[in-house]
Amino acid sequence: EICLKYLKPVTVTLSIYIYLYESIVDTLDLFVLSMLANIYPRDSQESSPTPYGGTGCHDLKVSKCKEHIKFNEHNLIINDKFNYLGIKGYNLLKFKIILCRTINIIAFLFSLRMPQLTFLPRLETTDFEELNPIIVTPPIQAIDQDRNIQPPSDRPGILYSILVGTPEDYPRFFHMHPRTAELSLLEPVNRDFHQKFDLVIKAEQDNGHPLPAFASLHIEILDENNQSPYFTMPSYQGYILESAPVGATISDSLNLTTPLRIVALDKDIEDTKDPELHLFLNDYTSVFTVTQTGITRYLTLLQPVDREEQQTYTFSITAFDGVQESEPVIVNIRVMDANDNTPTFPEISYDVYVYTDMNAGDSVIQLTAVDADEGSNGEITYEILVGAQGDFIVNKTTGLITIAPGVELMVGRTYALTVQAADNAPPAERRHSICTVYIEVLPPNNQSPPRFPQLMYSLEISEAMRIGAVLLNLQRIYHLLVLHGNSRSC
């Protein structure tokens, strides 16, 4: 029941919350909800109601496509408006809700658990004294071409009226004063049903003159901001190259060819017009921004991003029309790899010994370079540029250097191999680095003759030194290859 405090016309917005159990949530489109409205005299004991025929009394089919139907978890929320015309002596409205099933397959659900209804009415008063007369630009006025008729009392007056108009139910909403041409609103206009009126107005003399004048009157129904903005997609996935400059637009695909389009609309405004919404991000506002004009919006880059530091950005966007906010939508942006890292060796040079009894294919050294990029940008190819003299080869994929087939190593021979590690990016973007591998050939096992680390030694002797004093420690170096050993390394 809704008690109306005013006899003036009001718009009653009725919100109905119906709790639906989880087992029937998926069958909501099988239900029909009927609303019946009656009005009663205030404080009257009369039991016979007067059927209320105001705008809005109709059957509501519960369907997910209806604009006044929405779902919130297990709650069915129905919003509809009833225009109460202010009938004299009646200011108590009662609404009767009928919920029925349309198929028998779910009959047992209603016999076990009948949904409970909760009414949350909201009254929006419309004071016609404030609305009327309607302001028309320019003001409606007809001028009589007959002038200076004497005496003034013989001058005819002008009568105004609405001759025809579209839609055809315009007399229900508008009335024109016959003498002043003031236009008055008779009852609220629902923009969901009427967006505009085109009327033809007539002006004629009150003395029966046969030549009236006509003019067109266009009435535009402005929308009340009673709808929240919404996004056309539940979530968005975008992509950006880590080498993209500031100002670059986020793309909607991995090939980075088309921009990510974010569309936010407002049911208060036609879909073909810019709703002029303000979109704002809840996070990473220093990294991304969204354009603020147009039906379609775009995300752009405010500062460079680095995939090696952060590969994904997840945040939400909300639209605001100045009064109401939309539900936020999630945006996930993936940073695509650019070839901005160079393969790197742990050391710039390596010292290795090989022996004359080693065979073709024997390992010399395992080189490993590291590249932080992903995909082909992080795949490394190894190559000996110079210094191998045909005696050594490198595995292009693993970086293992081995002795080449048919090679006979000579004792005392040395090599300086320049090895390159390059990624597999396109040739124009390819990056590489080098290291040097120094190799010396020794006899097998411990057959290597001793040698001095230095070819020349010099020292000074004091005449005061005693007999037997140590003048110089000389050390012979042997190169040994341990083939076998025990637990004590012997």
C-alpha positions as a Python dict, from the first residue, in 0.01 Angstrom:
ca = {
    (1, 'E'): (0, 0, 0),
    (2, 'I'): (115, 351, -78),
    (3, 'C'): (-44, 649, 93),
    (4, 'L'): (-35, 965, -116),
    (5, 'K'): (-18, 1284, 88),
    (6, 'Y'): (-110, 1505, -202),
    (7, 'L'): (-407, 1514, -432),
    (8, 'K'): (-179, 1655, -698),
    (9, 'P'): (-62, 1419, -971),
    (10, 'V'): (246, 1221, -873),
    (11, 'T'): (463, 955, -1029),
    (12, 'V'): (490, 641, -818),
    (13, 'T'): (805, 440, -878),
    (14, 'L'): (745, 91, -745),
    (15, 'S'): (1048, -130, -678),
    (16, 'I'): (977, -495, -611),
    (17, 'Y'): (1242, -729, -476),
    (18, 'I'): (1163, -1099, -512),
    (19, 'Y'): (1395, -1356, -359),
    (20, 'L'): (1432, -1656, -589),
    (21, 'Y'): (1597, -1974, -479),
    (22, 'E'): (1903, -2089, -667),
    (23, 'S'): (1726, -2390, -816),
    (24, 'I'): (1497, -2171, -1028),
    (25, 'V'): (1723, -1880, -1116),
    (26, 'D'): (1785, -2017, -1464),
    (27, 'T'): (1410, -2042, -1540),
    (28, 'L'): (1319, -1680, -1467),
    (29, 'D'): (1199, -1624, -1820),
    (30, 'L'): (922, -1879, -1761),
    (31, 'F'): (741, -1656, -1509),
    (32, 'V'): (477, -1391, -1562),
    (33, 'L'): (425, -1115, -1310),
    (34, 'S'): (99, -920, -1317),
    (35, 'M'): (49, -589, -1138),
    (36, 'L'): (-302, -468, -1055),
    (37, 'A'): (-353, -124, -904),
    (38, 'N'): (-659, 8, -720),
    (39, 'I'): (-723, 339, -547),
    (40, 'Y'): (-920, 396, -229),
    (41, 'P'): (-1060, 703, -56),
    (42, 'R'): (-833, 812, 226),
    (43, 'D'): (-947, 693, 571),
    (44, 'S'): (-1256, 535, 418),
    (45, 'Q'): (-1416, 212, 534),
    (46, 'E'): (-1540, 131, 187),
    (47, 'S'): (-1440, -215, 79),
    (48, 'S'): (-1507, -176, -290),
    (49, 'P'): (-1201, -36, -467),
    (50, 'T'): (-1201, 178, -776),
    (51, 'P'): (-984, 28, -1053),
    (52, 'Y'): (-698, 260, -1125),
    (53, 'G'): (-637, 318, -1494),
    (54, 'G'): (-336, 542, -1476),
    (55, 'T'): (-38, 495, -1703),
    (56, 'G'): (170, 199, -1601),
    (57, 'C'): (-101, -48, -1497),
    (58, 'H'): (-20, -340, -1719),
    (59, 'D'): (113, -692, -1710),
    (60, 'L'): (489, -718, -1674),
    (61, 'K'): (654, -1020, -1829),
    (62, 'V'): (966, -1117, -1644),
    (63, 'S'): (1220, -1132, -1920),
    (64, 'K'): (1592, -1061, -1916),
    (65, 'C'): (1553, -822, -2208),
    (66, 'K'): (1307, -591, -2032),
    (67, 'E'): (1472, -265, -1930),
    (68, 'H'): (1293, -246, -1595),
    (69, 'I'): (1394, -602, -1501),
    (70, 'K'): (1734, -678, -1354),
    (71, 'F'): (1892, -951, -1149),
    (72, 'N'): (2105, -923, -839),
    (73, 'E'): (2232, -1264, -732),
    (74, 'H'): (1908, -1448, -638),
    (75, 'N'): (1694, -1134, -629),
    (76, 'L'): (1462, -1032, -909),
    (77, 'I'): (1424, -653, -908),
    (78, 'I'): (1140, -494, -1099),
    (79, 'N'): (1103, -118, -1139),
    (80, 'D'): (800, 38, -1298),
    (81, 'K'): (626, 375, -1281),
    (82, 'F'): (260, 452, -1223),
    (83, 'N'): (138, 801, -1299),
    (84, 'Y'): (-125, 888, -1037),
    (85, 'L'): (-352, 1153, -1183),
    (86, 'G'): (-465, 1306, -855),
    (87, 'I'): (-828, 1190, -867),
    (88, 'K'): (-1027, 1392, -619),
    (89, 'G'): (-1101, 1211, -296),
    (90, 'Y'): (-872, 920, -366),
    (91, 'N'): (-519, 920, -229),
    (92, 'L'): (-454, 563, -122),
    (93, 'L'): (-309, 322, -377),
    (94, 'K'): (-290, -52, -327),
    (95, 'F'): (-93, -279, -557),
    (96, 'K'): (-168, -647, -598),
    (97, 'I'): (114, -867, -727),
    (98, 'I'): (40, -1198, -898),
    (99, 'L'): (327, -1438, -962),
    (100, 'C'): (234, -1745, -1164),
    (101, 'R'): (406, -2028, -1346),
    (102, 'T'): (384, -2091, -1717),
    (103, 'I'): (490, -2457, -1728),
    (104, 'N'): (414, -2748, -1500),
    (105, 'I'): (771, -2873, -1480),
    (106, 'I'): (848, -2631, -1197),
    (107, 'A'): (510, -2653, -1022),
    (108, 'F'): (653, -2841, -727),
    (109, 'L'): (895, -2558, -656),
    (110, 'F'): (610, -2321, -586),
    (111, 'S'): (432, -2575, -371),
    (112, 'L'): (741, -2605, -153),
    (113, 'R'): (878, -2252, -143),
    (114, 'M'): (674, -1956, -249),
    (115, 'P'): (889, -1649, -319),
    (116, 'Q'): (832, -1364, -76),
    (117, 'L'): (770, -1014, -211),
    (118, 'T'): (913, -700, -62),
    (119, 'F'): (778, -361, -176),
    (120, 'L'): (1002, -58, -163),
    (121, 'P'): (795, 225, -315),
    (122, 'R'): (936, 567, -386),
    (123, 'L'): (713, 869, -458),
    (124, 'E'): (833, 1133, -700),
    (125, 'T'): (595, 1430, -672),
    (126, 'T'): (532, 1636, -980),
    (127, 'D'): (397, 1983, -899),
    (128, 'F'): (217, 2102, -1209),
    (129, 'E'): (209, 2456, -1077),
    (130, 'E'): (585, 2466, -1113),
    (131, 'L'): (589, 2306, -1458),
    (132, 'N'): (310, 2512, -1612),
    (133, 'P'): (292, 2705, -1827),
    (134, 'I'): (549, 2534, -2049),
    (135, 'I'): (811, 2775, -2180),
    (136, 'V'): (801, 2793, -2560),
    (137, 'T'): (1075, 2963, -2763),
    (138, 'P'): (986, 3191, -2930),
    (139, 'P'): (663, 3262, -2738),
    (140, 'I'): (344, 3165, -2920),
    (141, 'Q'): (175, 3479, -3052),
    (142, 'A'): (-37, 3562, -3355),
    (143, 'I'): (-68, 3919, -3490),
    (144, 'D'): (-386, 4050, -3649),
    (145, 'Q'): (-303, 4221, -3980),
    (146, 'D'): (-611, 4447, -3953),
    (147, 'R'): (-497, 4758, -3769),
    (148, 'N'): (-646, 5081, -3642),
    (149, 'I'): (-1002, 4947, -3642),
    (150, 'Q'): (-1222, 5203, -3473),
    (151, 'P'): (-1360, 5199, -3221),
    (152, 'P'): (-1114, 4970, -3036),
    (153, 'S'): (-1405, 4775, -2896),
    (154, 'D'): (-1477, 4647, -3246),
    (155, 'R'): (-1131, 4494, -3282),
    (156, 'P'): (-1160, 4112, -3281),
    (157, 'G'): (-976, 3892, -3039),
    (158, 'I'): (-759, 3589, -3129),
    (159, 'L'): (-845, 3233, -3033),
    (160, 'Y'): (-567, 2968, -3010),
    (161, 'S'): (-603, 2591, -3032),
    (162, 'I'): (-414, 2274, -3118),
    (163, 'L'): (-548, 2152, -3450),
    (164, 'V'): (-371, 1818, -3504),
    (165, 'G'): (-54, 1648, -3386),
    (166, 'T'): (150, 1335, -3357),
    (167, 'P'): (150, 1110, -3166),
    (168, 'E'): (-226, 1101, -3169),
    (169, 'D'): (-260, 1092, -2790),
    (170, 'Y'): (-118, 1445, -2756),
    (171, 'P'): (-450, 1580, -2606),
    (172, 'R'): (-383, 1360, -2306),
    (173, 'F'): (-67, 1556, -2224),
    (174, 'F'): (-102, 1911, -2356),
    (175, 'H'): (-360, 2189, -2345),
    (176, 'M'): (-341, 2536, -2500),
    (177, 'H'): (-521, 2829, -2343),
    (178, 'P'): (-754, 2975, -2608),
    (179, 'R'): (-682, 3338, -2518),
    (180, 'T'): (-320, 3348, -2399),
    (181, 'A'): (-178, 3052, -2600),
    (182, 'E'): (-11, 2927, -2284),
    (183, 'L'): (79, 2560, -2316),
    (184, 'S'): (11, 2340, -2011),
    (185, 'L'): (112, 1987, -1925),
    (186, 'L'): (-181, 1770, -1816),
    (187, 'E'): (12, 1467, -1693),
    (188, 'P'): (372, 1347, -1684),
    (189, 'V'): (520, 1220, -2009),
    (190, 'N'): (716, 897, -2003),
    (191, 'R'): (1008, 932, -2241),
    (192, 'D'): (1019, 556, -2286),
    (193, 'F'): (698, 592, -2489),
    (194, 'H'): (713, 951, -2620),
    (195, 'Q'): (1033, 1123, -2724),
    (196, 'K'): (875, 1415, -2909),
    (197, 'F'): (547, 1573, -3020),
    (198, 'D'): (483, 1760, -3345),
    (199, 'L'): (171, 1974, -3325),
    (200, 'V'): (-7, 2213, -3560),
    (201, 'I'): (-153, 2513, -3379),
    (202, 'K'): (-424, 2741, -3513),
    (203, 'A'): (-499, 3109, -3450),
    (204, 'E'): (-831, 3262, -3564),
    (205, 'Q'): (-1036, 3570, -3493),
    (206, 'D'): (-1323, 3538, -3252),
    (207, 'N'): (-1560, 3713, -3493),
    (208, 'G'): (-1590, 3421, -3732),
    (209, 'H'): (-1335, 3547, -3985),
    (210, 'P'): (-1280, 3258, -4233),
    (211, 'L'): (-901, 3290, -4270),
    (212, 'P'): (-713, 3130, -3977),
    (213, 'A'): (-334, 3112, -3940),
    (214, 'F'): (-132, 2800, -3869),
    (215, 'A'): (208, 2727, -3717),
    (216, 'S'): (410, 2419, -3620),
    (217, 'L'): (502, 2343, -3262),
    (218, 'H'): (776, 2088, -3192),
    (219, 'I'): (805, 1956, -2836),
    (220, 'E'): (1117, 1760, -2739),
    (221, 'I'): (1089, 1538, -2431),
    (222, 'L'): (1411, 1561, -2236),
    (223, 'D'): (1524, 1255, -2050),
    (224, 'E'): (1541, 1234, -1674),
    (225, 'N'): (1876, 1105, -1553),
    (226, 'N'): (1737, 791, -1392),
    (227, 'Q'): (1947, 527, -1567),
    (228, 'S'): (2300, 425, -1482),
    (229, 'P'): (2565, 412, -1755),
    (230, 'Y'): (2679, 70, -1864),
    (231, 'F'): (2955, -93, -2067),
    (232, 'T'): (2873, -309, -2366),
    (233, 'M'): (3127, -574, -2263),
    (234, 'P'): (3166, -745, -1924),
    (235, 'S'): (3546, -722, -1947),
    (236, 'Y'): (3822, -611, -2184),
    (237, 'Q'): (4154, -765, -2290),
    (238, 'G'): (4423, -540, -2435),
    (239, 'Y'): (4782, -567, -2556),
    (240, 'I'): (5071, -321, -2573),
    (241, 'L'): (5428, -362, -2696),
    (242, 'E'): (5682, -284, -2427),
    (243, 'S'): (5874, -64, -2670),
    (244, 'A'): (5562, 142, -2750),
    (245, 'P'): (5611, 517, -2705),
    (246, 'V'): (5413, 736, -2468),
    (247, 'G'): (5073, 810, -2622),
    (248, 'A'): (5045, 472, -2798),
    (249, 'T'): (4697, 315, -2805),
    (250, 'I'): (4628, -22, -2643),
    (251, 'S'): (4543, -290, -2902),
    (252, 'D'): (4274, -558, -2886),
    (253, 'S'): (4475, -845, -3041),
    (254, 'L'): (4817, -1003, -3032),
    (255, 'N'): (4904, -873, -3377),
    (256, 'L'): (4864, -516, -3243),
    (257, 'T'): (4682, -399, -3557),
    (258, 'T'): (4350, -268, -3419),
    (259, 'P'): (4285, -55, -3110),
    (260, 'L'): (4093, -175, -2805),
    (261, 'R'): (3748, -18, -2821),
    (262, 'I'): (3572, 56, -2494),
    (263, 'V'): (3207, 147, -2542),
    (264, 'A'): (3005, 295, -2256),
    (265, 'L'): (2642, 393, -2311),
    (266, 'D'): (2365, 556, -2110),
    (267, 'K'): (2002, 450, -2149),
    (268, 'D'): (1905, 808, -2083),
    (269, 'I'): (2068, 903, -2415),
    (270, 'E'): (2024, 759, -2761),
    (271, 'D'): (2287, 504, -2857),
    (272, 'T'): (2387, 708, -3162),
    (273, 'K'): (2475, 1016, -2953),
    (274, 'D'): (2779, 1076, -2739),
    (275, 'P'): (2662, 1014, -2380),
    (276, 'E'): (2937, 1248, -2256),
    (277, 'L'): (3035, 1012, -1976),
    (278, 'H'): (3340, 1050, -1758),
    (279, 'L'): (3544, 729, -1745),
    (280, 'F'): (3798, 682, -1471),
    (281, 'L'): (4045, 408, -1379),
    (282, 'N'): (4069, 271, -1026),
    (283, 'D'): (4441, 188, -1057),
    (284, 'Y'): (4752, 248, -1269),
    (285, 'T'): (4639, 601, -1345),
    (286, 'S'): (5002, 703, -1393),
    (287, 'V'): (5053, 434, -1658),
    (288, 'F'): (4730, 444, -1862),
    (289, 'T'): (4458, 696, -1943),
    (290, 'V'): (4127, 672, -2127),
    (291, 'T'): (3994, 919, -2383),
    (292, 'Q'): (3704, 1126, -2250),
    (293, 'T'): (3494, 1199, -2558),
    (294, 'G'): (3292, 997, -2805),
    (295, 'I'): (3084, 683, -2783),
    (296, 'T'): (3395, 468, -2830),
    (297, 'R'): (3683, 532, -2593),
    (298, 'Y'): (4047, 422, -2614),
    (299, 'L'): (4320, 347, -2362),
    (300, 'T'): (4654, 515, -2419),
    (301, 'L'): (4998, 492, -2260),
    (302, 'L'): (5116, 761, -2017),
    (303, 'Q'): (5461, 616, -1947),
    (304, 'P'): (5680, 339, -2091),
    (305, 'V'): (5623, -18, -1972),
    (306, 'D'): (5878, -297, -1934),
    (307, 'R'): (5765, -659, -1971),
    (308, 'E'): (6061, -782, -1769),
    (309, 'E'): (5939, -574, -1473),
    (310, 'Q'): (5562, -632, -1510),
    (311, 'Q'): (5394, -849, -1769),
    (312, 'T'): (5024, -773, -1699),
    (313, 'Y'): (4817, -484, -1566),
    (314, 'T'): (4468, -546, -1427),
    (315, 'F'): (4235, -268, -1320),
    (316, 'S'): (3872, -162, -1349),
    (317, 'I'): (3701, 125, -1529),
    (318, 'T'): (3384, 302, -1414),
    (319, 'A'): (3161, 537, -1616),
    (320, 'F'): (2995, 837, -1450),
    (321, 'D'): (2722, 1055, -1603),
    (322, 'G'): (2733, 1326, -1337),
    (323, 'V'): (2467, 1160, -1121),
    (324, 'Q'): (2501, 784, -1142),
    (325, 'E'): (2790, 545, -1183),
    (326, 'S'): (2808, 226, -1386),
    (327, 'E'): (2913, -110, -1257),
    (328, 'P'): (3293, -134, -1297),
    (329, 'V'): (3438, -356, -1569),
    (330, 'I'): (3771, -534, -1551),
    (331, 'V'): (4045, -446, -1799),
    (332, 'N'): (4345, -673, -1838),
    (333, 'I'): (4642, -548, -2039),
    (334, 'R'): (4925, -779, -2141),
    (335, 'V'): (5264, -630, -2218),
    (336, 'M'): (5407, -788, -2532),
    (337, 'D'): (5778, -855, -2554),
    (338, 'A'): (6007, -637, -2760),
    (339, 'N'): (6365, -734, -2834),
    (340, 'D'): (6513, -493, -2584),
    (341, 'N'): (6756, -733, -2412),
    (342, 'T'): (7092, -860, -2541),
    (343, 'P'): (7216, -1217, -2484),
    (344, 'T'): (7486, -1197, -2217),
    (345, 'F'): (7767, -1434, -2115),
    (346, 'P'): (7848, -1458, -1743),
    (347, 'E'): (8219, -1392, -1819),
    (348, 'I'): (8390, -1199, -2093),
    (349, 'S'): (8666, -1464, -2132),
    (350, 'Y'): (8737, -1826, -2042),
    (351, 'D'): (9066, -2027, -2008),
    (352, 'V'): (9051, -2393, -2112),
    (353, 'Y'): (9310, -2674, -2149),
    (354, 'V'): (9277, -2961, -2396),
    (355, 'Y'): (9497, -3266, -2439),
    (356, 'T'): (9649, -3434, -2739),
    (357, 'D'): (9476, -3766, -2670),
    (358, 'M'): (9125, -3614, -2687),
    (359, 'N'): (8905, -3735, -2972),
    (360, 'A'): (8667, -3564, -3211),
    (361, 'G'): (8342, -3465, -3039),
    (362, 'D'): (8498, -3446, -2691),
    (363, 'S'): (8371, -3150, -2487),
    (364, 'V'): (8594, -2850, -2445),
    (365, 'I'): (8363, -2602, -2263),
    (366, 'Q'): (7991, -2539, -2218),
    (367, 'L'): (7900, -2178, -2285),
    (368, 'T'): (7564, -2040, -2167),
    (369, 'A'): (7433, -1694, -2246),
    (370, 'V'): (7117, -1547, -2091),
    (371, 'D'): (6848, -1336, -2263),
    (372, 'A'): (6552, -1197, -2061),
    (373, 'D'): (6326, -1164, -2366),
    (374, 'E'): (6060, -1423, -2450),
    (375, 'G'): (5982, -1624, -2761),
    (376, 'S'): (6220, -1595, -3053),
    (377, 'N'): (6361, -1279, -2898),
    (378, 'G'): (6496, -1491, -2613),
    (379, 'E'): (6616, -1789, -2818),
    (380, 'I'): (6997, -1787, -2852),
    (381, 'T'): (7218, -1909, -3139),
    (382, 'Y'): (7592, -1962, -3080),
    (383, 'E'): (7863, -1918, -3342),
    (384, 'I'): (8246, -1917, -3346),
    (385, 'L'): (8341, -1609, -3541),
    (386, 'V'): (8724, -1644, -3554),
    (387, 'G'): (9010, -1835, -3394),
    (388, 'A'): (8897, -2196, -3425),
    (389, 'Q'): (9125, -2264, -3724),
    (390, 'G'): (8898, -2555, -3810),
    (391, 'D'): (8992, -2747, -3493),
    (392, 'F'): (8682, -2665, -3283),
    (393, 'I'): (8307, -2642, -3345),
    (394, 'V'): (8015, -2510, -3136),
    (395, 'N'): (7661, -2641, -3110),
    (396, 'K'): (7443, -2354, -3232),
    (397, 'T'): (7164, -2434, -2989),
    (398, 'T'): (7337, -2550, -2670),
    (399, 'G'): (7662, -2353, -2685),
    (400, 'L'): (7879, -2664, -2626),
    (401, 'I'): (8226, -2636, -2786),
    (402, 'T'): (8377, -2967, -2897),
    (403, 'I'): (8682, -3089, -3093),
    (404, 'A'): (8619, -3101, -3466),
    (405, 'P'): (8643, -3432, -3658),
    (406, 'G'): (8982, -3525, -3805),
    (407, 'V'): (9182, -3285, -3589),
    (408, 'E'): (9525, -3372, -3445),
    (409, 'L'): (9612, -3147, -3155),
    (410, 'M'): (9973, -3039, -3112),
    (411, 'V'): (10131, -2986, -2771),
    (412, 'G'): (10189, -2620, -2693),
    (413, 'R'): (9949, -2487, -2948),
    (414, 'T'): (9710, -2213, -2833),
    (415, 'Y'): (9381, -2079, -2966),
    (416, 'A'): (9173, -1766, -2901),
    (417, 'L'): (8814, -1831, -3005),
    (418, 'T'): (8570, -1542, -3044),
    (419, 'V'): (8223, -1684, -2975),
    (420, 'Q'): (7902, -1491, -3051),
    (421, 'A'): (7562, -1539, -2887),
    (422, 'A'): (7276, -1384, -3093),
    (423, 'D'): (6897, -1395, -3041),
    (424, 'N'): (6656, -1510, -3312),
    (425, 'A'): (6471, -1184, -3359),
    (426, 'P'): (6421, -1052, -3713),
    (427, 'P'): (6755, -949, -3863),
    (428, 'A'): (6682, -578, -3831),
    (429, 'E'): (6611, -615, -3457),
    (430, 'R'): (6867, -885, -3372),
    (431, 'R'): (7097, -836, -3072),
    (432, 'H'): (7423, -1021, -2989),
    (433, 'S'): (7728, -1027, -2763),
    (434, 'I'): (8068, -1204, -2772),
    (435, 'C'): (8315, -1369, -2538),
    (436, 'T'): (8669, -1505, -2585),
    (437, 'V'): (8772, -1864, -2512),
    (438, 'Y'): (9148, -1918, -2470),
    (439, 'I'): (9255, -2280, -2534),
    (440, 'E'): (9599, -2437, -2471),
    (441, 'V'): (9694, -2788, -2587),
    (442, 'L'): (9881, -3007, -2333),
    (443, 'P'): (10019, -3361, -2342),
    (444, 'P'): (9791, -3634, -2204),
    (445, 'N'): (9792, -3728, -1833),
    (446, 'N'): (10114, -3602, -1661),
    (447, 'Q'): (10353, -3636, -1956),
    (448, 'S'): (10381, -3264, -1984),
    (449, 'P'): (10740, -3138, -1924),
    (450, 'P'): (10785, -2886, -1645),
    (451, 'R'): (10794, -2517, -1733),
    (452, 'F'): (10858, -2190, -1557),
    (453, 'P'): (10576, -1938, -1535),
    (454, 'Q'): (10828, -1668, -1633),
    (455, 'L'): (11103, -1675, -1890),
    (456, 'M'): (11326, -1428, -1700),
    (457, 'Y'): (11385, -1358, -1332),
    (458, 'S'): (11586, -1075, -1181),
    (459, 'L'): (11690, -1009, -820),
    (460, 'E'): (11929, -797, -614),
    (461, 'I'): (12167, -942, -351),
    (462, 'S'): (12294, -747, -54),
    (463, 'E'): (12661, -793, 39),
    (464, 'A'): (12551, -830, 397),
    (465, 'M'): (12352, -1147, 332),
    (466, 'R'): (12466, -1455, 519),
    (467, 'I'): (12568, -1782, 363),
    (468, 'G'): (12266, -2004, 295),
    (469, 'A'): (12014, -1723, 265),
    (470, 'V'): (11727, -1788, 16),
    (471, 'L'): (11764, -1571, -287),
    (472, 'L'): (11468, -1689, -500),
    (473, 'N'): (11193, -1953, -493),
    (474, 'L'): (11150, -2116, -832),
    (475, 'Q'): (10848, -2336, -907),
    (476, 'R'): (10800, -2590, -1180),
    (477, 'I'): (10443, -2638, -1306),
    (478, 'Y'): (10311, -2978, -1414),
    (479, 'H'): (9977, -3025, -1595),
    (480, 'L'): (9808, -3344, -1470),
    (481, 'L'): (9488, -3512, -1591),
    (482, 'V'): (9336, -3733, -1319),
    (483, 'L'): (9156, -4020, -1486),
    (484, 'H'): (9073, -4226, -1177),
    (485, 'G'): (9072, -4177, -800),
    (486, 'N'): (8945, -4311, -467),
    (487, 'S'): (8738, -4157, -187),
    (488, 'R'): (9046, -3975, -58),
    (489, 'S'): (9107, -3829, -405),
    (490, 'C'): (9417, -4044, -440),
}
